[in-house]
């Protein structure tokens, strides 16, 4: 294929809106500021915070058990653990759709 033929093919693809068949990835628009390949989404931050709440409340519940604390404290930390874990499960199931 000559250079002119290749150039015509590229112009035709640009006109049709097709992507370059030699491109290794998909064509993406230029990222907005803060949306680069290393950007962290809100969902990622929320998931990390929920996991931290699950772990910390479970550890607090275990520490309260060893310390012999009152039952309402056990219930409070248990409720926080269950709510955070439930939120993680719901988000994971909704993310599959």
Secondary structure, DSSP 8 states (H G I E B T S, - for coil): --HHHHHHHHHHHHHHT---TT-SS-------TT-STT---HHHHHHHHHHHHHHHHHHHHHHHHHHT--HHHHHHHHHHHHHHHHHHHHHHHHHT-
